[in-house]
Amino acid sequence: INPEHFDVIESQKKRLGTTRGFIAVKPNCSIQSYAPVLTAWKEFEPYEVVATTYQAISGAGKTFKDWPEMVGNIIPYIGGEEEKSEKEPLKLMGKIVGDEIVSADSPAFTAQCIRVPVSNGHLGAVFVEFEDKKPTKEEMINIWENFSGRAQKLNLPSAPKQFLHYFTEPDRPQIHSERMLEHGMAVSIGRLREDTQYDYKFVCLSHNTLRGAAGGAVLLGELLAAEGYFD
């Protein structure tokens, strides 16, 4: 969603004194479900965001076999995750100024991150307030359904054909039925509705070890290759 950040690579090479190679990073898995959704809405200027993520145990590098205490259990704390979930979206939405990426000033994020007894898949429950331009529900869904990034335009091998999928059923998206959508690389959204305290609320889902980790890193590599950063 922000290939313009590639421009910082040349500054990185100068700082490191290298002529070949570079370090490219991807964002934390916990924000994958809602950062693209909010990016699609940026023309409406989201002002405040409240996000609660319900995160699978594979995000901690665990399985039920080596973490049996998670069976039938929920842990309302993941060390350092809430701080990252509040700061990283702003870096994603930021711009390069000089030789560094400067984080965006808004929206203001607050987050809670909860570990749940699921093998793979992070679910988010999100509340959004817009500053001036409150869009209609129909406008927002239409933007989601037509949203694409550089990876889609280049038809990269790991890129989902449709980045964001909206479900109208009241009980979707679900971990079992949606986490592997588009080979685990798509983001699923549902339950968009007006809220009594904020403008809107919705739920969203992404596969944390595919979109969020390994697959996302492969897609980043594909995009860097397509943009000419490799020999």
TORSE-147327 format. One line per field, with one value per residue (C-alpha): x, y, z; residue in three letters. Coordinates in Angstrom, 2 decimals. Each point is the difference from the previous one (the first is absolute). Layout:
X = (X ...)
Y = (Y ...)
Z = (Z ...)
residuo = (ALA ...)
END
This chain:
X = (0.00 3.01 2.59 1.16 1.89 2.45 1.62 1.62 2.21 2.49 0.34 0.49 2.81 1.76 -0.32 1.30 2.67 -1.22 -0.36 -1.76 -2.83 -2.30 -2.32 -3.73 -2.49 -3.69 -2.50 -1.22 -2.60 -2.50 -0.74 -0.41 -3.77 -0.78 2.86 -0.93 -3.67 0.74 2.42 -2.81 -1.99 2.74 -1.88 -2.62 2.69 -0.51 0.61 -0.19 0.30 -0.66 1.22 -0.18 1.77 -0.66 3.24 0.83 2.64 2.18 0.71 2.05 1.69 -2.04 -2.28 -2.53 2.42 2.70 -2.42 -2.71 -1.03 -1.55 -2.60 -3.34 1.79 0.33 2.90 -0.83 3.61 2.70 3.22 0.84 -2.76 -2.32 2.74 0.93 -3.64 -0.41 3.26 0.61 -3.13 1.18 3.38 -1.69 -2.03 3.04 2.15 3.69 1.45 3.68 1.59 -2.55 -3.62 -1.95 -3.17 -3.39 -1.62 -3.40 -2.16 0.52 0.12 -0.72 0.18 -0.50 1.53 -1.35 1.35 -2.75 -0.04 0.25 2.82 0.22 -1.84 -0.27 -3.42 -0.49 -2.94 0.40 -1.77 0.66 -0.78 0.37 1.03 -2.20 -0.90 -2.17 -0.58 -3.11 0.08 -0.49 2.96 2.28 -0.92 0.41 3.47 0.96 -1.20 1.94 3.12 3.29 3.66 3.15 0.19 -3.39 0.84 3.17 -1.85 2.70 -0.08 -0.79 -2.38 -3.69 -2.08 -2.45 1.75 -3.01 -3.11 -3.18 -2.56 -3.62 -0.87 -0.26 2.27 2.87 2.96 0.94 3.40 -0.81 -1.72 1.89 3.60 1.14 -1.79 2.22 2.57 0.00 1.06 -3.32 -1.60 -3.60 -2.43 -3.51 -2.63 0.50 -2.58 -0.49 0.98 -1.47 3.37 2.04 -1.04 0.38 1.16 0.96 1.88 2.90 2.15 3.40 2.21 2.83 2.66 -0.82 -1.13 1.50 3.38 1.58 -2.38 0.14 3.79 -0.04 -2.40 2.30 2.89 -2.05 -0.85 3.61 1.05 -2.70 1.11 3.62 1.68 1.66 2.69)
Y = (0.00 2.33 -0.91 3.61 -0.92 -1.89 3.39 -0.16 -2.88 2.34 1.99 -3.28 -1.03 3.32 -0.34 -3.58 0.70 -2.83 -0.23 -3.37 -1.30 1.72 -0.76 0.05 -0.55 -0.76 1.01 -1.94 -2.72 1.46 3.06 -1.87 -0.33 3.70 2.10 -0.72 0.61 3.44 0.80 -0.58 2.67 2.62 2.51 0.21 0.80 -2.46 1.94 -2.53 -3.79 -2.51 -3.51 -3.23 -2.98 -3.63 -1.70 -3.62 -1.93 -0.39 3.71 -1.00 -2.78 -2.61 -2.96 -1.57 -2.90 2.19 2.47 -2.25 2.64 1.98 -2.69 1.44 3.10 3.72 2.20 3.73 1.10 -0.30 1.72 3.04 -0.72 2.84 2.60 -1.34 -0.15 3.69 1.28 -2.15 1.04 3.61 -0.97 -1.87 3.12 2.28 1.64 0.18 3.30 0.43 -3.39 -1.54 -1.09 2.46 -1.38 1.51 2.22 -1.65 -1.91 -0.45 -3.72 -1.85 -3.78 -3.09 -3.33 -3.30 -3.52 -2.48 -3.82 0.02 -1.55 2.62 3.22 3.39 1.62 3.72 1.96 3.62 3.31 3.04 3.70 2.30 3.61 1.76 -2.25 -2.77 -2.35 -2.08 -3.72 -0.62 2.24 -1.83 -3.49 1.07 1.35 -3.25 -2.16 2.05 0.68 -1.20 0.74 -0.13 -3.77 -0.47 2.34 -1.99 -3.31 -1.36 -3.77 0.26 2.96 -0.66 0.78 1.82 1.55 0.75 -2.19 1.21 -2.50 0.97 -2.96 1.06 -2.83 0.50 0.09 -3.10 -1.56 -3.40 1.22 3.20 -0.20 -1.86 2.35 0.72 -2.50 1.80 3.33 1.88 2.06 -0.82 2.56 -0.17 1.53 3.59 2.10 3.35 0.30 1.93 1.49 -0.03 0.41 -3.64 -3.39 -3.21 -3.27 -1.15 -3.08 -0.91 -3.08 0.92 -2.44 0.48 3.58 1.07 -1.71 -2.36 0.64 3.73 -0.11 -1.98 2.53 2.82 -1.78 -0.41 3.68 1.03 -2.26 1.44 3.52 -0.79 -0.20 -3.38 -0.86)
Z = (0.00 0.12 -2.68 0.00 3.19 -2.23 -0.67 3.44 -1.17 -1.65 3.22 1.87 -2.34 0.54 3.75 0.00 -2.63 -2.22 -3.77 -0.20 2.10 2.45 2.90 -0.67 2.81 0.18 2.69 2.99 -0.63 2.48 -2.17 -3.31 0.40 0.53 -1.43 -3.67 0.81 1.43 -2.81 -2.48 1.88 0.23 -2.20 2.76 2.62 2.87 3.21 2.85 -0.06 2.76 -0.87 1.97 -1.54 0.81 -0.93 -0.80 1.92 -3.10 0.38 3.02 -1.96 1.85 -0.70 2.33 0.46 1.56 1.62 1.52 2.52 -2.86 -0.70 1.08 1.31 -0.78 1.13 0.00 -0.46 -2.68 0.99 -2.13 -2.51 0.90 -0.31 -3.43 -1.08 0.81 -1.51 -3.09 -1.94 0.23 -1.38 -2.86 -0.75 0.32 -2.64 -0.76 1.13 -0.77 0.63 2.36 0.26 2.14 1.57 -0.78 2.62 -0.21 0.58 3.71 0.84 3.21 0.11 2.11 -1.03 1.29 -0.52 -0.89 -0.46 -3.80 -2.01 -2.81 -0.76 1.70 0.35 0.68 1.39 -1.07 0.72 -2.20 0.32 -3.02 0.41 -2.56 -2.92 1.38 -2.95 -0.51 0.64 -3.72 -0.87 2.39 -1.19 -3.63 0.76 1.73 -2.86 -2.56 2.03 -1.43 0.45 -2.08 0.49 -1.68 -2.87 -0.69 0.40 2.29 0.68 3.72 -0.24 0.64 -3.08 2.27 2.97 2.25 0.17 1.69 1.32 0.55 2.26 3.67 1.19 -2.44 -0.40 1.96 0.60 -1.51 -3.15 -0.86 1.21 -3.16 -2.39 -3.02 1.34 3.33 -1.51 -0.01 2.78 0.92 1.44 1.39 2.29 -1.14 1.85 1.64 3.65 2.92 1.09 -3.22 -3.62 -1.01 1.23 -1.81 0.40 -2.15 -0.40 -1.42 0.01 2.32 -1.26 -3.70 -0.64 3.30 -0.12 -2.56 -2.91 0.54 -0.05 -3.26 -1.52 1.12 -1.73 -3.17 -0.02 0.56 -2.89 -2.28 0.85 -0.98 3.39 -0.70 -2.56)
residuo = (ILE ASN PRO GLU HIS PHE ASP VAL ILE GLU SER GLN LYS LYS ARG LEU GLY THR THR ARG GLY PHE ILE ALA VAL LYS PRO ASN CYS SER ILE GLN SER TYR ALA PRO VAL LEU THR ALA TRP LYS GLU PHE GLU PRO TYR GLU VAL VAL ALA THR THR TYR GLN ALA ILE SER GLY ALA GLY LYS THR PHE LYS ASP TRP PRO GLU MET VAL GLY ASN ILE ILE PRO TYR ILE GLY GLY GLU GLU GLU LYS SER GLU LYS GLU PRO LEU LYS LEU MET GLY LYS ILE VAL GLY ASP GLU ILE VAL SER ALA ASP SER PRO ALA PHE THR ALA GLN CYS ILE ARG VAL PRO VAL SER ASN GLY HIS LEU GLY ALA VAL PHE VAL GLU PHE GLU ASP LYS LYS PRO THR LYS GLU GLU MET ILE ASN ILE TRP GLU ASN PHE SER GLY ARG ALA GLN LYS LEU ASN LEU PRO SER ALA PRO LYS GLN PHE LEU HIS TYR PHE THR GLU PRO ASP ARG PRO GLN ILE HIS SER GLU ARG MET LEU GLU HIS GLY MET ALA VAL SER ILE GLY ARG LEU ARG GLU ASP THR GLN TYR ASP TYR LYS PHE VAL CYS LEU SER HIS ASN THR LEU ARG GLY ALA ALA GLY GLY ALA VAL LEU LEU GLY GLU LEU LEU ALA ALA GLU GLY TYR PHE ASP)
END
